[in-house]
């Protein structure tokens, strides 16, 4: 298990009612499971496409986009910083 910081942005932050939390988790998949349990159905609906649908949710680990990867295989390290937000578009 690693102690990690989760930063939530835009509609993810609004649904969770928090912009930042600390969790202990071993993988990105475990982070998603913990967030779903902590914040319930509205956030669970937003997270349901992760990681298979990177168009639905963007997840950065230490500033690097990890959306679309196998979340169960992605192991976290102590102090990792995870950012979660909806896709951004525009021009």
PyMOL Python script that loads the backbone (N, CA, C, O; Angstrom):
from pymol import cmd

cmd.read_pdbstr("""\
ATOM      1  N   UNK A   1       0.838  -1.192   0.000  1.00  0.00           N
ATOM      2  CA  UNK A   1       0.000   0.000   0.000  1.00  0.00           C
ATOM      3  C   UNK A   1       0.878   1.248   0.000  1.00  0.00           C
ATOM      4  O   UNK A   1       1.928   1.296   0.640  1.00  0.00           O
ATOM      5  N   UNK A   2       0.425   2.231  -0.719  1.00  0.00           N
ATOM      6  CA  UNK A   2       1.142   3.498  -0.786  1.00  0.00           C
ATOM      7  C   UNK A   2       0.192   4.622  -0.394  1.00  0.00           C
ATOM      8  O   UNK A   2      -0.989   4.594  -0.738  1.00  0.00           O
ATOM      9  N   UNK A   3       0.701   5.588   0.310  1.00  0.00           N
ATOM     10  CA  UNK A   3      -0.078   6.789   0.640  1.00  0.00           C
ATOM     11  C   UNK A   3       0.038   7.721  -0.550  1.00  0.00           C
ATOM     12  O   UNK A   3       1.141   8.124  -0.920  1.00  0.00           O
ATOM     13  N   UNK A   4      -1.113   8.073  -1.164  1.00  0.00           N
ATOM     14  CA  UNK A   4      -1.128   8.907  -2.364  1.00  0.00           C
ATOM     15  C   UNK A   4      -2.088  10.082  -2.179  1.00  0.00           C
ATOM     16  O   UNK A   4      -3.009  10.031  -1.363  1.00  0.00           O
ATOM     17  N   UNK A   5      -1.853  11.124  -2.945  1.00  0.00           N
ATOM     18  CA  UNK A   5      -2.720  12.307  -2.931  1.00  0.00           C
ATOM     19  C   UNK A   5      -3.565  12.290  -4.198  1.00  0.00           C
ATOM     20  O   UNK A   5      -3.049  12.122  -5.303  1.00  0.00           O
ATOM     21  N   UNK A   6      -4.875  12.467  -4.020  1.00  0.00           N
ATOM     22  CA  UNK A   6      -5.807  12.512  -5.139  1.00  0.00           C
ATOM     23  C   UNK A   6      -6.290  13.954  -5.271  1.00  0.00           C
ATOM     24  O   UNK A   6      -6.813  14.533  -4.320  1.00  0.00           O
ATOM     25  N   UNK A   7      -6.109  14.521  -6.455  1.00  0.00           N
ATOM     26  CA  UNK A   7      -6.618  15.863  -6.751  1.00  0.00           C
ATOM     27  C   UNK A   7      -7.728  15.718  -7.783  1.00  0.00           C
ATOM     28  O   UNK A   7      -7.548  15.078  -8.819  1.00  0.00           O
ATOM     29  N   UNK A   8      -8.878  16.320  -7.486  1.00  0.00           N
ATOM     30  CA  UNK A   8     -10.037  16.211  -8.372  1.00  0.00           C
ATOM     31  C   UNK A   8     -10.376  17.589  -8.929  1.00  0.00           C
ATOM     32  O   UNK A   8     -10.326  18.591  -8.215  1.00  0.00           O
ATOM     33  N   UNK A   9     -10.718  17.622 -10.198  1.00  0.00           N
ATOM     34  CA  UNK A   9     -10.959  18.879 -10.895  1.00  0.00           C
ATOM     35  C   UNK A   9     -12.319  18.892 -11.584  1.00  0.00           C
ATOM     36  O   UNK A   9     -12.899  17.849 -11.885  1.00  0.00           O
ATOM     37  N   UNK A  10     -12.807  20.105 -11.823  1.00  0.00           N
ATOM     38  CA  UNK A  10     -14.030  20.361 -12.598  1.00  0.00           C
ATOM     39  C   UNK A  10     -15.219  19.569 -12.053  1.00  0.00           C
ATOM     40  O   UNK A  10     -15.477  19.601 -10.850  1.00  0.00           O
ATOM     41  N   UNK A  11     -15.939  18.868 -12.909  1.00  0.00           N
ATOM     42  CA  UNK A  11     -17.153  18.168 -12.473  1.00  0.00           C
ATOM     43  C   UNK A  11     -16.851  17.022 -11.510  1.00  0.00           C
ATOM     44  O   UNK A  11     -17.702  16.673 -10.691  1.00  0.00           O
ATOM     45  N   UNK A  12     -15.673  16.436 -11.588  1.00  0.00           N
ATOM     46  CA  UNK A  12     -15.306  15.382 -10.633  1.00  0.00           C
ATOM     47  C   UNK A  12     -15.248  15.980  -9.228  1.00  0.00           C
ATOM     48  O   UNK A  12     -15.748  15.380  -8.277  1.00  0.00           O
ATOM     49  N   UNK A  13     -14.646  17.151  -9.095  1.00  0.00           N
ATOM     50  CA  UNK A  13     -14.572  17.851  -7.801  1.00  0.00           C
ATOM     51  C   UNK A  13     -15.962  18.221  -7.312  1.00  0.00           C
ATOM     52  O   UNK A  13     -16.271  18.063  -6.131  1.00  0.00           O
ATOM     53  N   UNK A  14     -16.801  18.712  -8.213  1.00  0.00           N
ATOM     54  CA  UNK A  14     -18.163  19.105  -7.830  1.00  0.00           C
ATOM     55  C   UNK A  14     -18.962  17.916  -7.309  1.00  0.00           C
ATOM     56  O   UNK A  14     -19.645  18.025  -6.291  1.00  0.00           O
ATOM     57  N   UNK A  15     -18.882  16.796  -7.992  1.00  0.00           N
ATOM     58  CA  UNK A  15     -19.627  15.607  -7.590  1.00  0.00           C
ATOM     59  C   UNK A  15     -19.101  15.064  -6.259  1.00  0.00           C
ATOM     60  O   UNK A  15     -19.885  14.656  -5.402  1.00  0.00           O
ATOM     61  N   UNK A  16     -17.767  15.058  -6.081  1.00  0.00           N
ATOM     62  CA  UNK A  16     -17.172  14.539  -4.848  1.00  0.00           C
ATOM     63  C   UNK A  16     -17.334  15.515  -3.687  1.00  0.00           C
ATOM     64  O   UNK A  16     -17.376  15.101  -2.528  1.00  0.00           O
ATOM     65  N   UNK A  17     -17.423  16.799  -3.991  1.00  0.00           N
ATOM     66  CA  UNK A  17     -17.494  17.796  -2.930  1.00  0.00           C
ATOM     67  C   UNK A  17     -16.158  18.014  -2.243  1.00  0.00           C
ATOM     68  O   UNK A  17     -16.098  18.528  -1.126  1.00  0.00           O
ATOM     69  N   UNK A  18     -15.093  17.620  -2.916  1.00  0.00           N
ATOM     70  CA  UNK A  18     -13.743  17.788  -2.365  1.00  0.00           C
ATOM     71  C   UNK A  18     -12.784  17.980  -3.534  1.00  0.00           C
ATOM     72  O   UNK A  18     -12.982  17.421  -4.613  1.00  0.00           O
ATOM     73  N   UNK A  19     -11.754  18.769  -3.310  1.00  0.00           N
ATOM     74  CA  UNK A  19     -10.775  18.973  -4.374  1.00  0.00           C
ATOM     75  C   UNK A  19      -9.524  18.119  -4.178  1.00  0.00           C
ATOM     76  O   UNK A  19      -8.768  17.886  -5.121  1.00  0.00           O
ATOM     77  N   UNK A  20      -9.314  17.657  -2.946  1.00  0.00           N
ATOM     78  CA  UNK A  20      -8.096  16.906  -2.664  1.00  0.00           C
ATOM     79  C   UNK A  20      -8.288  15.992  -1.462  1.00  0.00           C
ATOM     80  O   UNK A  20      -8.850  16.406  -0.449  1.00  0.00           O
ATOM     81  N   UNK A  21      -7.825  14.756  -1.571  1.00  0.00           N
ATOM     82  CA  UNK A  21      -7.858  13.823  -0.444  1.00  0.00           C
ATOM     83  C   UNK A  21      -6.598  12.957  -0.485  1.00  0.00           C
ATOM     84  O   UNK A  21      -5.945  12.849  -1.523  1.00  0.00           O
ATOM     85  N   UNK A  22      -6.273  12.356   0.625  1.00  0.00           N
ATOM     86  CA  UNK A  22      -5.187  11.383   0.707  1.00  0.00           C
ATOM     87  C   UNK A  22      -5.802  10.012   0.922  1.00  0.00           C
ATOM     88  O   UNK A  22      -6.764   9.865   1.676  1.00  0.00           O
ATOM     89  N   UNK A  23      -5.246   9.013   0.261  1.00  0.00           N
ATOM     90  CA  UNK A  23      -5.707   7.633   0.380  1.00  0.00           C
ATOM     91  C   UNK A  23      -4.514   6.699   0.459  1.00  0.00           C
ATOM     92  O   UNK A  23      -3.395   7.068   0.102  1.00  0.00           O
ATOM     93  N   UNK A  24      -4.764   5.490   0.928  1.00  0.00           N
ATOM     94  CA  UNK A  24      -3.780   4.423   0.842  1.00  0.00           C
ATOM     95  C   UNK A  24      -4.308   3.409  -0.153  1.00  0.00           C
ATOM     96  O   UNK A  24      -5.403   2.870   0.012  1.00  0.00           O
ATOM     97  N   UNK A  25      -3.513   3.152  -1.196  1.00  0.00           N
ATOM     98  CA  UNK A  25      -3.927   2.224  -2.247  1.00  0.00           C
ATOM     99  C   UNK A  25      -2.694   1.614  -2.897  1.00  0.00           C
ATOM    100  O   UNK A  25      -1.608   2.193  -2.880  1.00  0.00           O
ATOM    101  N   UNK A  26      -2.890   0.433  -3.469  1.00  0.00           N
ATOM    102  CA  UNK A  26      -1.791  -0.260  -4.130  1.00  0.00           C
ATOM    103  C   UNK A  26      -1.796  -0.038  -5.644  1.00  0.00           C
ATOM    104  O   UNK A  26      -0.756  -0.152  -6.292  1.00  0.00           O
ATOM    105  N   UNK A  27      -2.979   0.282  -6.213  1.00  0.00           N
ATOM    106  CA  UNK A  27      -3.083   0.433  -7.671  1.00  0.00           C
ATOM    107  C   UNK A  27      -4.105   1.511  -8.014  1.00  0.00           C
ATOM    108  O   UNK A  27      -4.874   1.953  -7.161  1.00  0.00           O
ATOM    109  N   UNK A  28      -4.097   1.926  -9.278  1.00  0.00           N
ATOM    110  CA  UNK A  28      -5.102   2.889  -9.736  1.00  0.00           C
ATOM    111  C   UNK A  28      -6.502   2.307  -9.615  1.00  0.00           C
ATOM    112  O   UNK A  28      -7.444   3.023  -9.278  1.00  0.00           O
ATOM    113  N   UNK A  29      -6.644   1.032  -9.884  1.00  0.00           N
ATOM    114  CA  UNK A  29      -7.955   0.394  -9.760  1.00  0.00           C
ATOM    115  C   UNK A  29      -8.472   0.490  -8.329  1.00  0.00           C
ATOM    116  O   UNK A  29      -9.662   0.714  -8.110  1.00  0.00           O
ATOM    117  N   UNK A  30      -7.592   0.325  -7.368  1.00  0.00           N
ATOM    118  CA  UNK A  30      -8.003   0.431  -5.971  1.00  0.00           C
ATOM    119  C   UNK A  30      -8.405   1.861  -5.627  1.00  0.00           C
ATOM    120  O   UNK A  30      -9.338   2.067  -4.852  1.00  0.00           O
ATOM    121  N   UNK A  31      -7.715   2.848  -6.190  1.00  0.00           N
ATOM    122  CA  UNK A  31      -8.097   4.253  -5.982  1.00  0.00           C
ATOM    123  C   UNK A  31      -9.521   4.475  -6.483  1.00  0.00           C
ATOM    124  O   UNK A  31     -10.338   5.083  -5.791  1.00  0.00           O
ATOM    125  N   UNK A  32      -9.819   3.982  -7.684  1.00  0.00           N
ATOM    126  CA  UNK A  32     -11.157   4.145  -8.255  1.00  0.00           C
ATOM    127  C   UNK A  32     -12.195   3.472  -7.355  1.00  0.00           C
ATOM    128  O   UNK A  32     -13.246   4.051  -7.082  1.00  0.00           O
ATOM    129  N   UNK A  33     -11.906   2.255  -6.894  1.00  0.00           N
ATOM    130  CA  UNK A  33     -12.833   1.553  -5.992  1.00  0.00           C
ATOM    131  C   UNK A  33     -13.076   2.346  -4.713  1.00  0.00           C
ATOM    132  O   UNK A  33     -14.216   2.466  -4.264  1.00  0.00           O
ATOM    133  N   UNK A  34     -12.018   2.886  -4.127  1.00  0.00           N
ATOM    134  CA  UNK A  34     -12.142   3.652  -2.884  1.00  0.00           C
ATOM    135  C   UNK A  34     -12.941   4.940  -3.105  1.00  0.00           C
ATOM    136  O   UNK A  34     -13.762   5.317  -2.269  1.00  0.00           O
ATOM    137  N   UNK A  35     -12.697   5.609  -4.227  1.00  0.00           N
ATOM    138  CA  UNK A  35     -13.453   6.835  -4.528  1.00  0.00           C
ATOM    139  C   UNK A  35     -14.934   6.526  -4.722  1.00  0.00           C
ATOM    140  O   UNK A  35     -15.793   7.268  -4.246  1.00  0.00           O
ATOM    141  N   UNK A  36     -15.232   5.435  -5.419  1.00  0.00           N
ATOM    142  CA  UNK A  36     -16.634   5.050  -5.627  1.00  0.00           C
ATOM    143  C   UNK A  36     -17.327   4.778  -4.305  1.00  0.00           C
ATOM    144  O   UNK A  36     -18.461   5.209  -4.096  1.00  0.00           O
ATOM    145  N   UNK A  37     -16.659   4.070  -3.417  1.00  0.00           N
ATOM    146  CA  UNK A  37     -17.263   3.763  -2.114  1.00  0.00           C
ATOM    147  C   UNK A  37     -17.418   5.010  -1.262  1.00  0.00           C
ATOM    148  O   UNK A  37     -18.424   5.165  -0.570  1.00  0.00           O
ATOM    149  N   UNK A  38     -16.445   5.894  -1.303  1.00  0.00           N
ATOM    150  CA  UNK A  38     -16.481   7.086  -0.455  1.00  0.00           C
ATOM    151  C   UNK A  38     -17.526   8.088  -0.915  1.00  0.00           C
ATOM    152  O   UNK A  38     -18.216   8.685  -0.089  1.00  0.00           O
ATOM    153  N   UNK A  39     -17.652   8.280  -2.230  1.00  0.00           N
ATOM    154  CA  UNK A  39     -18.506   9.351  -2.740  1.00  0.00           C
ATOM    155  C   UNK A  39     -19.798   8.881  -3.398  1.00  0.00           C
ATOM    156  O   UNK A  39     -20.620   9.713  -3.781  1.00  0.00           O
ATOM    157  N   UNK A  40     -19.998   7.587  -3.539  1.00  0.00           N
ATOM    158  CA  UNK A  40     -21.278   7.056  -3.970  1.00  0.00           C
ATOM    159  C   UNK A  40     -21.594   7.110  -5.451  1.00  0.00           C
ATOM    160  O   UNK A  40     -20.718   7.288  -6.296  1.00  0.00           O
ATOM    161  N   UNK A  41     -22.872   6.951  -5.733  1.00  0.00           N
ATOM    162  CA  UNK A  41     -23.379   6.754  -7.096  1.00  0.00           C
ATOM    163  C   UNK A  41     -23.000   7.825  -8.108  1.00  0.00           C
ATOM    164  O   UNK A  41     -22.572   7.470  -9.206  1.00  0.00           O
ATOM    165  N   UNK A  42     -23.132   9.115  -7.806  1.00  0.00           N
ATOM    166  CA  UNK A  42     -22.801  10.102  -8.851  1.00  0.00           C
ATOM    167  C   UNK A  42     -21.344   9.995  -9.317  1.00  0.00           C
ATOM    168  O   UNK A  42     -21.069  10.079 -10.514  1.00  0.00           O
ATOM    169  N   UNK A  43     -20.423   9.811  -8.388  1.00  0.00           N
ATOM    170  CA  UNK A  43     -19.020   9.693  -8.790  1.00  0.00           C
ATOM    171  C   UNK A  43     -18.767   8.333  -9.442  1.00  0.00           C
ATOM    172  O   UNK A  43     -17.963   8.223 -10.367  1.00  0.00           O
ATOM    173  N   UNK A  44     -19.448   7.316  -8.963  1.00  0.00           N
ATOM    174  CA  UNK A  44     -19.311   5.989  -9.562  1.00  0.00           C
ATOM    175  C   UNK A  44     -19.697   6.033 -11.035  1.00  0.00           C
ATOM    176  O   UNK A  44     -19.050   5.401 -11.870  1.00  0.00           O
ATOM    177  N   UNK A  45     -20.746   6.777 -11.353  1.00  0.00           N
ATOM    178  CA  UNK A  45     -21.182   6.921 -12.743  1.00  0.00           C
ATOM    179  C   UNK A  45     -20.085   7.571 -13.593  1.00  0.00           C
ATOM    180  O   UNK A  45     -19.856   7.156 -14.729  1.00  0.00           O
ATOM    181  N   UNK A  46     -19.413   8.579 -13.052  1.00  0.00           N
ATOM    182  CA  UNK A  46     -18.337   9.250 -13.781  1.00  0.00           C
ATOM    183  C   UNK A  46     -17.123   8.342 -13.974  1.00  0.00           C
ATOM    184  O   UNK A  46     -16.450   8.405 -15.002  1.00  0.00           O
ATOM    185  N   UNK A  47     -16.853   7.507 -12.990  1.00  0.00           N
ATOM    186  CA  UNK A  47     -15.657   6.671 -13.014  1.00  0.00           C
ATOM    187  C   UNK A  47     -15.844   5.360 -13.766  1.00  0.00           C
ATOM    188  O   UNK A  47     -14.866   4.657 -14.021  1.00  0.00           O
ATOM    189  N   UNK A  48     -17.083   5.014 -14.128  1.00  0.00           N
ATOM    190  CA  UNK A  48     -17.336   3.686 -14.673  1.00  0.00           C
ATOM    191  C   UNK A  48     -16.601   3.407 -15.980  1.00  0.00           C
ATOM    192  O   UNK A  48     -16.375   2.241 -16.304  1.00  0.00           O
ATOM    193  N   UNK A  49     -16.228   4.410 -16.728  1.00  0.00           N
ATOM    194  CA  UNK A  49     -15.496   4.182 -17.969  1.00  0.00           C
ATOM    195  C   UNK A  49     -14.006   3.988 -17.784  1.00  0.00           C
ATOM    196  O   UNK A  49     -13.313   3.626 -18.735  1.00  0.00           O
ATOM    197  N   UNK A  50     -13.499   4.216 -16.593  1.00  0.00           N
ATOM    198  CA  UNK A  50     -12.065   4.107 -16.360  1.00  0.00           C
ATOM    199  C   UNK A  50     -11.685   2.658 -16.144  1.00  0.00           C
ATOM    200  O   UNK A  50     -12.399   1.962 -15.422  1.00  0.00           O
ATOM    201  N   UNK A  51     -10.617   2.165 -16.717  1.00  0.00           N
ATOM    202  CA  UNK A  51      -9.668   2.828 -17.607  1.00  0.00           C
ATOM    203  C   UNK A  51      -9.943   2.592 -19.085  1.00  0.00           C
ATOM    204  O   UNK A  51      -9.212   3.104 -19.932  1.00  0.00           O
ATOM    205  N   UNK A  52     -10.978   1.832 -19.412  1.00  0.00           N
ATOM    206  CA  UNK A  52     -11.175   1.429 -20.802  1.00  0.00           C
ATOM    207  C   UNK A  52     -11.611   2.560 -21.721  1.00  0.00           C
ATOM    208  O   UNK A  52     -11.433   2.457 -22.935  1.00  0.00           O
ATOM    209  N   UNK A  53     -12.173   3.631 -21.185  1.00  0.00           N
ATOM    210  CA  UNK A  53     -12.662   4.734 -22.008  1.00  0.00           C
ATOM    211  C   UNK A  53     -11.978   6.037 -21.616  1.00  0.00           C
ATOM    212  O   UNK A  53     -12.516   6.799 -20.813  1.00  0.00           O
ATOM    213  N   UNK A  54     -10.782   6.306 -22.180  1.00  0.00           N
ATOM    214  CA  UNK A  54     -10.061   7.519 -21.829  1.00  0.00           C
ATOM    215  C   UNK A  54     -10.760   8.799 -22.279  1.00  0.00           C
ATOM    216  O   UNK A  54     -10.374   9.895 -21.872  1.00  0.00           O
ATOM    217  N   UNK A  55     -11.793   8.661 -23.121  1.00  0.00           N
ATOM    218  CA  UNK A  55     -12.562   9.835 -23.537  1.00  0.00           C
ATOM    219  C   UNK A  55     -13.517  10.282 -22.440  1.00  0.00           C
ATOM    220  O   UNK A  55     -14.020  11.404 -22.484  1.00  0.00           O
ATOM    221  N   UNK A  56     -13.774   9.431 -21.466  1.00  0.00           N
ATOM    222  CA  UNK A  56     -14.739   9.722 -20.409  1.00  0.00           C
ATOM    223  C   UNK A  56     -14.078  10.337 -19.182  1.00  0.00           C
ATOM    224  O   UNK A  56     -14.701  11.127 -18.472  1.00  0.00           O
ATOM    225  N   UNK A  57     -12.824   9.983 -18.928  1.00  0.00           N
ATOM    226  CA  UNK A  57     -12.146  10.433 -17.726  1.00  0.00           C
ATOM    227  C   UNK A  57     -10.640  10.468 -17.984  1.00  0.00           C
ATOM    228  O   UNK A  57     -10.094   9.565 -18.617  1.00  0.00           O
ATOM    229  N   UNK A  58      -9.980  11.501 -17.498  1.00  0.00           N
ATOM    230  CA  UNK A  58      -8.531  11.616 -17.629  1.00  0.00           C
ATOM    231  C   UNK A  58      -7.915  11.419 -16.252  1.00  0.00           C
ATOM    232  O   UNK A  58      -8.327  12.050 -15.278  1.00  0.00           O
ATOM    233  N   UNK A  59      -6.922  10.535 -16.183  1.00  0.00           N
ATOM    234  CA  UNK A  59      -6.225  10.268 -14.933  1.00  0.00           C
ATOM    235  C   UNK A  59      -4.732  10.456 -15.170  1.00  0.00           C
ATOM    236  O   UNK A  59      -4.133   9.797 -16.019  1.00  0.00           O
ATOM    237  N   UNK A  60      -4.147  11.365 -14.403  1.00  0.00           N
ATOM    238  CA  UNK A  60      -2.709  11.599 -14.466  1.00  0.00           C
ATOM    239  C   UNK A  60      -2.073  11.077 -13.185  1.00  0.00           C
ATOM    240  O   UNK A  60      -2.622  11.258 -12.098  1.00  0.00           O
ATOM    241  N   UNK A  61      -0.935  10.439 -13.308  1.00  0.00           N
ATOM    242  CA  UNK A  61      -0.139  10.052 -12.144  1.00  0.00           C
ATOM    243  C   UNK A  61       1.182  10.791 -12.265  1.00  0.00           C
ATOM    244  O   UNK A  61       1.954  10.574 -13.199  1.00  0.00           O
ATOM    245  N   UNK A  62       1.424  11.665 -11.303  1.00  0.00           N
ATOM    246  CA  UNK A  62       2.622  12.498 -11.321  1.00  0.00           C
ATOM    247  C   UNK A  62       2.751  13.261 -12.644  1.00  0.00           C
ATOM    248  O   UNK A  62       3.844  13.396 -13.194  1.00  0.00           O
ATOM    249  N   UNK A  63       1.609  13.759 -13.144  1.00  0.00           N
ATOM    250  CA  UNK A  63       1.587  14.571 -14.350  1.00  0.00           C
ATOM    251  C   UNK A  63       1.588  13.800 -15.654  1.00  0.00           C
ATOM    252  O   UNK A  63       1.597  14.408 -16.724  1.00  0.00           O
ATOM    253  N   UNK A  64       1.578  12.495 -15.594  1.00  0.00           N
ATOM    254  CA  UNK A  64       1.626  11.662 -16.799  1.00  0.00           C
ATOM    255  C   UNK A  64       0.271  10.984 -17.028  1.00  0.00           C
ATOM    256  O   UNK A  64      -0.283  10.371 -16.115  1.00  0.00           O
ATOM    257  N   UNK A  65      -0.257  11.097 -18.243  1.00  0.00           N
ATOM    258  CA  UNK A  65      -1.574  10.551 -18.549  1.00  0.00           C
ATOM    259  C   UNK A  65      -1.539   9.020 -18.526  1.00  0.00           C
ATOM    260  O   UNK A  65      -0.807   8.393 -19.292  1.00  0.00           O
ATOM    261  N   UNK A  66      -2.336   8.435 -17.644  1.00  0.00           N
ATOM    262  CA  UNK A  66      -2.406   6.977 -17.515  1.00  0.00           C
ATOM    263  C   UNK A  66      -3.767   6.446 -17.918  1.00  0.00           C
ATOM    264  O   UNK A  66      -4.058   5.271 -17.691  1.00  0.00           O
ATOM    265  N   UNK A  67      -4.607   7.281 -18.509  1.00  0.00           N
ATOM    266  CA  UNK A  67      -5.924   6.852 -18.970  1.00  0.00           C
ATOM    267  C   UNK A  67      -5.748   5.830 -20.088  1.00  0.00           C
ATOM    268  O   UNK A  67      -4.845   5.952 -20.915  1.00  0.00           O
ATOM    269  N   UNK A  68      -6.609   4.832 -20.104  1.00  0.00           N
ATOM    270  CA  UNK A  68      -6.552   3.817 -21.138  1.00  0.00           C
ATOM    271  C   UNK A  68      -5.608   2.673 -20.829  1.00  0.00           C
ATOM    272  O   UNK A  68      -5.574   1.695 -21.576  1.00  0.00           O
ATOM    273  N   UNK A  69      -4.839   2.761 -19.751  1.00  0.00           N
ATOM    274  CA  UNK A  69      -3.934   1.669 -19.370  1.00  0.00           C
ATOM    275  C   UNK A  69      -4.652   0.706 -18.437  1.00  0.00           C
ATOM    276  O   UNK A  69      -5.740   1.002 -17.944  1.00  0.00           O
ATOM    277  N   UNK A  70      -4.048  -0.427 -18.202  1.00  0.00           N
ATOM    278  CA  UNK A  70      -4.609  -1.414 -17.291  1.00  0.00           C
ATOM    279  C   UNK A  70      -4.436  -0.921 -15.859  1.00  0.00           C
ATOM    280  O   UNK A  70      -3.336  -0.968 -15.307  1.00  0.00           O
ATOM    281  N   UNK A  71      -5.518  -0.453 -15.267  1.00  0.00           N
ATOM    282  CA  UNK A  71      -5.456   0.132 -13.921  1.00  0.00           C
ATOM    283  C   UNK A  71      -5.080  -0.894 -12.862  1.00  0.00           C
ATOM    284  O   UNK A  71      -4.459  -0.546 -11.859  1.00  0.00           O
ATOM    285  N   UNK A  72      -5.445  -2.142 -13.070  1.00  0.00           N
ATOM    286  CA  UNK A  72      -5.105  -3.165 -12.080  1.00  0.00           C
ATOM    287  C   UNK A  72      -3.610  -3.434 -12.076  1.00  0.00           C
ATOM    288  O   UNK A  72      -3.047  -3.791 -11.041  1.00  0.00           O
ATOM    289  N   UNK A  73      -2.968  -3.267 -13.211  1.00  0.00           N
ATOM    290  CA  UNK A  73      -1.535  -3.531 -13.314  1.00  0.00           C
ATOM    291  C   UNK A  73      -0.695  -2.324 -12.902  1.00  0.00           C
ATOM    292  O   UNK A  73       0.496  -2.470 -12.624  1.00  0.00           O
ATOM    293  N   UNK A  74      -1.295  -1.142 -12.860  1.00  0.00           N
ATOM    294  CA  UNK A  74      -0.528   0.064 -12.541  1.00  0.00           C
ATOM    295  C   UNK A  74      -0.351   0.167 -11.031  1.00  0.00           C
ATOM    296  O   UNK A  74      -1.297   0.489 -10.312  1.00  0.00           O
ATOM    297  N   UNK A  75       0.836  -0.099 -10.560  1.00  0.00           N
ATOM    298  CA  UNK A  75       1.135  -0.058  -9.124  1.00  0.00           C
ATOM    299  C   UNK A  75       1.561   1.344  -8.712  1.00  0.00           C
ATOM    300  O   UNK A  75       2.332   2.009  -9.404  1.00  0.00           O
ATOM    301  N   UNK A  76       1.044   1.772  -7.581  1.00  0.00           N
ATOM    302  CA  UNK A  76       1.354   3.101  -7.054  1.00  0.00           C
ATOM    303  C   UNK A  76       2.533   3.043  -6.099  1.00  0.00           C
ATOM    304  O   UNK A  76       2.801   2.018  -5.471  1.00  0.00           O
ATOM    305  N   UNK A  77       3.235   4.178  -6.004  1.00  0.00           N
ATOM    306  CA  UNK A  77       4.354   4.308  -5.071  1.00  0.00           C
ATOM    307  C   UNK A  77       4.027   5.390  -4.044  1.00  0.00           C
ATOM    308  O   UNK A  77       3.243   6.301  -4.308  1.00  0.00           O
ATOM    309  N   UNK A  78       4.628   5.275  -2.898  1.00  0.00           N
ATOM    310  CA  UNK A  78       4.454   6.248  -1.818  1.00  0.00           C
ATOM    311  C   UNK A  78       4.671   7.660  -2.354  1.00  0.00           C
ATOM    312  O   UNK A  78       5.681   7.946  -2.997  1.00  0.00           O
ATOM    313  N   UNK A  79       3.698   8.543  -2.076  1.00  0.00           N
ATOM    314  CA  UNK A  79       3.818   9.947  -2.461  1.00  0.00           C
ATOM    315  C   UNK A  79       3.342  10.279  -3.861  1.00  0.00           C
ATOM    316  O   UNK A  79       3.406  11.439  -4.268  1.00  0.00           O
ATOM    317  N   UNK A  80       2.862   9.287  -4.615  1.00  0.00           N
ATOM    318  CA  UNK A  80       2.347   9.584  -5.953  1.00  0.00           C
ATOM    319  C   UNK A  80       1.199  10.584  -5.850  1.00  0.00           C
ATOM    320  O   UNK A  80       0.443  10.591  -4.878  1.00  0.00           O
ATOM    321  N   UNK A  81       1.089  11.418  -6.864  1.00  0.00           N
ATOM    322  CA  UNK A  81       0.022  12.409  -6.936  1.00  0.00           C
ATOM    323  C   UNK A  81      -0.850  12.081  -8.147  1.00  0.00           C
ATOM    324  O   UNK A  81      -0.369  12.027  -9.279  1.00  0.00           O
ATOM    325  N   UNK A  82      -2.138  11.864  -7.887  1.00  0.00           N
ATOM    326  CA  UNK A  82      -3.071  11.453  -8.931  1.00  0.00           C
ATOM    327  C   UNK A  82      -4.068  12.581  -9.168  1.00  0.00           C
ATOM    328  O   UNK A  82      -4.697  13.076  -8.233  1.00  0.00           O
ATOM    329  N   UNK A  83      -4.203  12.980 -10.431  1.00  0.00           N
ATOM    330  CA  UNK A  83      -5.167  14.008 -10.807  1.00  0.00           C
ATOM    331  C   UNK A  83      -6.262  13.350 -11.630  1.00  0.00           C
ATOM    332  O   UNK A  83      -5.985  12.564 -12.536  1.00  0.00           O
ATOM    333  N   UNK A  84      -7.521  13.680 -11.304  1.00  0.00           N
ATOM    334  CA  UNK A  84      -8.670  13.076 -11.983  1.00  0.00           C
ATOM    335  C   UNK A  84      -9.572  14.210 -12.473  1.00  0.00           C
ATOM    336  O   UNK A  84      -9.983  15.075 -11.699  1.00  0.00           O
ATOM    337  N   UNK A  85      -9.871  14.187 -13.786  1.00  0.00           N
ATOM    338  CA  UNK A  85     -10.761  15.212 -14.328  1.00  0.00           C
ATOM    339  C   UNK A  85     -11.404  14.728 -15.613  1.00  0.00           C
ATOM    340  O   UNK A  85     -10.916  13.791 -16.245  1.00  0.00           O
ATOM    341  N   UNK A  86     -12.508  15.371 -16.001  1.00  0.00           N
ATOM    342  CA  UNK A  86     -13.146  15.006 -17.267  1.00  0.00           C
ATOM    343  C   UNK A  86     -12.275  15.479 -18.429  1.00  0.00           C
ATOM    344  O   UNK A  86     -11.447  16.374 -18.262  1.00  0.00           O
ATOM    345  N   UNK A  87     -12.458  14.881 -19.600  1.00  0.00           N
ATOM    346  CA  UNK A  87     -11.693  15.324 -20.766  1.00  0.00           C
ATOM    347  C   UNK A  87     -11.953  16.800 -21.049  1.00  0.00           C
ATOM    348  O   UNK A  87     -13.047  17.313 -20.813  1.00  0.00           O
ATOM    349  N   UNK A  88     -10.950  17.451 -21.547  1.00  0.00           N
ATOM    350  CA  UNK A  88     -11.058  18.879 -21.870  1.00  0.00           C
ATOM    351  C   UNK A  88     -10.987  19.016 -23.386  1.00  0.00           C
ATOM    352  O   UNK A  88     -10.137  18.414 -24.043  1.00  0.00           O
ATOM    353  N   UNK A  89     -11.889  19.813 -23.920  1.00  0.00           N
ATOM    354  CA  UNK A  89     -11.862  20.034 -25.364  1.00  0.00           C
ATOM    355  C   UNK A  89     -12.044  21.517 -25.639  1.00  0.00           C
ATOM    356  O   UNK A  89     -12.390  22.294 -24.749  1.00  0.00           O
ATOM    357  N   UNK A  90     -11.815  21.872 -26.824  1.00  0.00           N
ATOM    358  CA  UNK A  90     -11.989  23.264 -27.214  1.00  0.00           C
ATOM    359  C   UNK A  90     -10.871  23.680 -28.141  1.00  0.00           C
ATOM    360  O   UNK A  90     -10.059  22.866 -28.583  1.00  0.00           O
ATOM    361  N   UNK A  91     -10.852  24.931 -28.413  1.00  0.00           N
ATOM    362  CA  UNK A  91      -9.799  25.350 -29.342  1.00  0.00           C
ATOM    363  C   UNK A  91      -9.683  26.837 -29.387  1.00  0.00           C
ATOM    364  O   UNK A  91      -8.847  27.369 -30.117  1.00  0.00           O
TER     365      UNK A  91
END
""", "prot")
cmd.dss("prot")
cmd.show_as("cartoon", "prot")
cmd.util.cbc("prot")
cmd.orient("prot")
